[in-house]
Amino acid sequence: MIAGNKEELIRYCLANDVRVMNFHYCGTDTHLKTLTFALRDRSHLENILEAGERVDGSSLFPFLEAGRSDLYVIPVYRTAFRNPFSEVPAVDVLCQFFDRDGKPFGNSSRYVLSKAARCFKEHTGLEMQAMGELEYYVMAPEQPLYPVKEQKGYHESAPFCKYEDLRTEAMLLITAAGGKVKYGHSEVGNFTRDGILYEQNEIEFTPDDIEDAADQLVIAQWIMRQLAWRRGVTISFEPKLSVGEAGSGLHIHCKFTRDGKSVMTENGVLSAVARKAIAGLMDMGTSLPAWGNPSLNSYQRLVPNQEAPTSLCWSYSNRSALVRVPLGWASGLDMAGIANPGEKSQACDFSAKQTFEWRASDASADIYLLMAALCCAARHGICTLPDADAVARRTYVDLGVNIHDSSNREIKDSLEQLPSDMAGAADELEKDRKVYTLDGVFPDELVDYQIEYLKHNL
C-alpha cells in the first residue's frame, strides 16, 4: 500500500513522476479488468481520483440490460500500489462500482463482501479476518535433472523444486503491492505428461480484515499470471488438471477479533465463538460450494476418497475434514528456547495465531463472493443457529479418523456429503438462500443468477 487517502496518493504520484494510472475491478468472470489513464497533470489526476469513470456494466455483468448498463468505477485509495511490470512509472488501484444514482452497485461482488463484513460486525460485535492458501501449478517443458516422484513434491527445495525462484519473486511482488504473505512452498502435486512438467506450489497469506484479504488474493493472482507470462511458463489455478493427481484448492482460514484482539481461544482451547462459527459453516456446508466451487472442474477435485474434503465434518488438525482447526501454539512452551539452548527463556503466548480452515473451495470461485458467503455462514452460527453447540458436536470427528480410509466407512456414511455437481450445489443454495440474503447482503437477483449459472453453466 502506498497511500491511505487521496492526498497521500496524489503526493506519491507527483513525487515519483507517475505517468500512468490503472483502474482495476472484477466482473462476473472474476478476471481483473483494467482501465488505463495517461496522466497529464495534477488537475487531471485529481479529477480521475474524485470522479472515477464510466464503464459498460453489461459487458461485465451478464444480468444487466444493455439499455441501463452504465456503471461508475470509483477508486479505493488505500488499495493503490506501484505496478511492478510497467515500463513507465504506473500506479494501479482497485475500484468500487456505483450505479447511475451514485449508490454502490448491489450486485458487485466486492460490495457484497463489504455488506457481509459490515453486517457481521453489527450483529456480533466482532471483526472477521481471513487468509487464503493459493495453490497453483506451473506448467513448463520437462526438466530431466533432479526429478521428483509423482505426488511427492511437498516442501521440496531447489533443484528438485524447479520454480522456487518464480514463487519467491511472486511473493516479493505481492508484498510490494500490499499483500501480507506468510510463506511459500512447493506442494504435493508433481507429474509429467507428454514432455510437460506440472509442478504444484502454494503461497499462503496471514490473517487480515476480510475485505483486504480478498483484495490481496485477487491482486496476487494477477501478479502471478503476469510474472508467468513474462517467464514463458503457464500458471494454472484450475481445481483439477489430471485424474489421480493432486488438485488445487483455495483454502480459507477464518479468525475473529474484538477491538483488535483474537477471540479464537479461551483458556488454551477453542472458544465458544469459534465453535459456533464452525457450526454455522457446518449448517451451511452443502450450499457454500455454490459460491466456492462454481465450475465443472471443481467437482473433478471434490470426489470421494481423495485428498479434497467431501464429508460435512470438522476436526482438529485433521486434513480429511471439511473444516480443520490447525495447531495453535497452545502449549505455552518456549519451543524456540528449547531448540536454542542458552537463549533466555521467555513466556510465550501465540494464541492470536489460531484460525480454522475451510478446505473445500477452489480458485474458480469469485473470491469476494466466497469470502462473503463464509462471513454469512459464520454470522449464522454465532447469531441465529438455534443450537450451534449441538451442530458442532454432531459434525465433529476425532483427530485420528481419516474420512477417506475404507476402515472408517461407517463414520463417513453417517455424515452428510457435499454436492457432487454444480446442479446439486444450486439446489442447496436455493434451500439456504435466506441466510445469504439476510439484511440484503446477497441481492436476490445475484442469488437467482448464481442458481441459473450453476444449473445451466451460462
N, C-alpha and C positions, 0 to 999 in steps of 0.2 A: 504494500500500500504506500502511495506517495503523497496522499492528501486526506485530510479528514473533513474538509469543507471546500466550498467553491474558491475562496480567496487563496487558500494554500495551493490548490490545483493550478490556478492562474499563475501564481508566483513561480511554481515549479516549471510550468511550460515556458514562461518568459526567460527564466534563469538558465534553462537548458536548451534554448533555441529549438523548441519542439515545433516541427513543421507540419505534422500530420496528427489528426485525432481520429480514432476508430471507435464508433459506437458498436457494441455487441449486444445481442439478445437472442433468445431461443424461440422458435416456433414449435409447432406440434411435432415436427420430426426430430426435435431435440438437438439438432446441429446448431452450433454457434454462428449466427449471421453477422455480417459486417457492413457498416455504412461508413465510408471514408470521407473525411474533410481535409482539404489542403488549407492550412491556416494562413490568413493574410496578415492580421494584426490583432491587437488586444481587443478591439471592439468586436471583431468577427468571433474571436474565441469566447468572449462574454456572451454574445448572442447565442452561440451554439450551446453553451452550458446552461443558459437560462431558459431558452425557448425549446430546445430539442429540435426534432424534425418530424415530418410526416412520413409514414410508410404505408404500403398496401397490405392491410391485415388479411385480406382474402388469400394472398399468396403464402401467408404464414400459418393461418388457422382455417382449415377447410370448411368449418361450420359457419364461417362468416360469409354473408351475401356480398357480392361484388358492389351492389348499389350503395351499401353503407359500410364500406370496408376500411375507410381511412382510420389510422391509429396514430397517436403521437408516441415517439420514443424519447424519454427524458433520462439523462444520465444520472447515475447514482454516484456521487463524487467519491465516496470512500472506497469504491471498487477500482479506482483508476490505478493502472500500472504501466511501467515502461515496456513497450513492445520489444522483446529481445531479438526479433527476426527482421525488423525493418532496417533498410539500408540508410534511411534518414531518421533523425530523432522523431519518435512517434509515441504517443500515449494512447492506450486503449482503456475503455471504461464500459462497464455493464449498464444496461438501461432498463427502465421500467416502462411498461405500456400504459397509455391513458386513452380513454375513448373521446369521442367528439365533444362531449360535455366537460372535458377536463377532469374526469374521475378515473381512478385506477381501473384498468380493464379487468373485469372479474374473472375471465377465463384464462388469463395469463398464468402460467404455472408458477412463475416466481412470485406473483401476487397471492396466489392460493397458499403458498408456503408462508408468506408474511401474515396472512389471516390466521392460518393454523397456529403459528407461534404466538401471535397476539392473544388469541382466544385461550390457548393453553395457559398462558401466564395469568390471564384474567380469572380463570376458573380454579386454578391450582395454587396460585401464588408462587409458582416455580418457573425457572427458565429451563428450556430443553436445549441441550447441546447434542451434537452428533459428530461423527467422524466416519470416513469411508476407507475401505480397503479396495484399492483399484487394481484388479488383476487384469493382465493383458498378455497376449502372445506377440513376440517379434518373429516375423517370417522373413527368411533370407536364404541365399544359397547355402547348401550344406557345407560344413567345415569338418573335414575328417579327423583333424588332430584334437586330442583330448576330448573324446566323445563322452557323453553321459548316458547311462542306461535309461531306457524309457520309464517314465513315471518316477524317476529318482533324482529330480533336479532341485529338491528343496534345499535352499540356502547354500547352493554351490558357489564357489568363488571362481574368478578368472584363473586359468584359461578354460576351465570346464564350463563356466558360465560365459558365453561368448559376448553378451551385450550388457555386461555390468557397467561399462563406461557410458553407454547410452542412457541407462537408468539413472546413473549418478548425475549426468548432465541435465536430464529432465528434472530431477529433484532440485537442483540448484536454480534452474529457470523458474520452476513453480514457486520456490521460496522467494525468489526475487520479485515475483508477481504478487506476493502477499499470502501465498499458501503456507499453511503450518504443517510441514511434512514431519512425520515421526521417524520413519525409516523406509528403506527399500531393500528388497532381497529377491533372489531367484525363487521360483515356485516349483511345485512338483512336476508340472507338465513339461515334457521334453521328448520330442519324437521327430522322425524324418519321414517324408513322403515324396517320392518322385524327385529326389535331389534337393528338396527344400527342408531346411531346419525350422522347426516350430519350437521356440523357447519361451516358456512362461515366466513372467516376472510379476512383482507386486510393489506398489507404492502405497504406503499407509500414512494417514494423517493423524493429528492429535485432535481431541475434542474441542469444539468451538461452538459459538452461537449457531443454531441450526441453519439459519439463513446464510450466514457466512460460510458454513461448512459446505452447503450446496454450491455456492458460487465458486469455491475453491476447486471442487471436483469438476465442474463444467470448464473452468479455465485450464485445469490440469490436462483434461482430455484434448483440448485444443492445442496446447503446447506440445504434448507428446506426439500428436499426429503431424504437426508442423516439423518437429525435430526428426521424426522418422522419414518424412518425405525428403528432407534435405540430406539425410544419411543414405538414401537409396534403399531403405528397407520398408516393410509394411508393419504397422501395429494394428492389432485387432482386439477389440473389447467384446467380440461375439461370445455368447454364453457357451457355445459348443462348436468346436471345429472338426472333431473326428470322434466317431463312436468308439468307446472304450478308453479314450484319453481324457485327462483332467479338463473339466470345463472352467470357465472364468466367471466368478461371481462378483457382485458388488456388495460385500458385507457392510452393514451399517451398525456402528456402535452408538448406543444411546446413553446419555448421562443427564442427571437433573441437579440443578443448583438453586439455592436460595441466597440472595444477597452475595452472590459470588462464591459461595461455599457449597461443596458437594453434599447431597443428602442421600447418597447411594448406600451408605453403610451406617449401622448403629451397633456400637459395642463390638466392632470387628466382624459383624455378619451383615448380610444383605438386608437393607431397610424395608419397612413395610411399604413405603412409597415405591421403591424399586420393584418389589414383588407384585404390587397392584398394577404397575405399568406393564410388567411382563404378562400378567393375566389379561390385560387389555389386548396385547399382541396375540395372545393365545385365542381369545374370543373372536378376534377379527382375522385370525391367521389364514383362513381359507379365502378371504376377499383381498387381502393385501397383495397377493400375486397379480391381481388385476392392474395394479399400479407398478409393482416391482418386477414383473415378468411378462411384459406385454408383447412378446414376439413368438412366432412359431418355434424359433430356435431355443427359446427359453425352456421349453418343455422337452427338448432333447437332453438338456442338462438335469432337469428335475425328474429323474427316473429312479424307481426303487432300487435299493441295494447298491447304489454308488455313493460317492462322497457327498454330493449335494443333498440337503435335507428334504424329505417328503412327508414326514410324520409330524403331527401337531404336538410338540412337546418341548420342554426346556430342561436345562440341566446345568450343573457346574462343570466347566472345563471340557464338556463332552462335545466333540466336534461332529457327532452324528445327530445332535439335536437341532431343532429349528432355531431356538434361541439358546445361546451359550453365555454363561457368566464366566468370563476368563479369570485367571489368577489376579488377585487384587492386593498383593503385598500386605496381607492381613496379619502376618505373624508378629510384626513389630521388631523382629530381629535385625541387627545391623549386619546384613549379609556382606556389604562392602568391607566392613571391618574384619569379618571372618576371612574373606578372600584376600585381604591385605594385612597380614599380621604386622603389628607395630603402629598402625593407624589409630588415632584416638577414637575410642568408641563413642557413638552418639545415638540419641533416641531417634527412632525412625517412624515417621507416620506418613505413609504414601497412600493412605486410603482415598485421597482425592483422585487417584488414577482409576478407581473402579468404574467399569461400564458393564452393559450387557449388549450382546451382539445378535442382530437379526441376520440370518445366514442364507435366506432363500433368494434374495433379489440379485439382479444382474444389470449390466450397463446398457442393456437395450431400453431400460426404463428412462422416463423423464425424471431426472434426479430431483427436481423441485417437487414434483407430484409424489414421488416415493417418500421423500422426507416429510411432506405434509401429511401423507397417509399414516406414517408411523407416529407422527405427532397426534393425530386424531385418535389413533388406537390407544396410545399411552394415556391421553386425557380420558378416554372411555373407561379404561381400567381404574384410574385414580378417582374419577368423579361420579361415574354413572353405572358402573357394573355392580349389580346388587350384592354379590358375594365374591369379590375378587380373590380373596384368600382360598375359597373353595375351588375356583377355577385353577389357581396356581397349584394347589395340591393335586388336583385331578390330572394335570398335564405334566407333572414333574416326573422325570426318570432318573434313576441313580447314576452316579458318575461312571460306574463300571459297566453300564449297559450300552453296547453298541447296537443301535437300532437296525443297522444293516446286516448284522450277523444272523444267520439262519437259526442259531440256538435261541434267539430272542424273538422268534416269530410270534409267540403268544402275546408278548408285550406290544409288539408292533401292531398286531391285529386289533388290539384294544384301543388304539389311538386313531383319531380322525386323520385323514390324509389330505394333503394339498390337492388342488385341482390338477388333472392330468393334461389339460389343454386349455387353449385360450377361451373356448366357449364355456368350459366349466368355470373358469375364473370370472367370466361375465355374469354367469348365474349367481355366483357367490357375491359379487359386487351389488347386484340388484337386491339381494337379501339384506345386505348390510348398509345400504346407501344412506340411511338416516343418520348413521354415526358420522359419515363423511360430510353430509350436507348440514349438520347441526350448526346453527348460528351462521349459515351461509358460507362456511369455509370452502367447500367444493360446490360450485354452482350446479344446479340440476342439469343445465344444458351440457356442462362438461362431463358429468357422470353419464348422461344419455349417450354422448358421443363415444365415450370410452367403451361402454357396453356394446354399441354397434360396431365399433372398430374391432373389438375382441371377437365378436361373433362372425364378422364378415371380412376381417383383415382389410379394412378400407384403404 
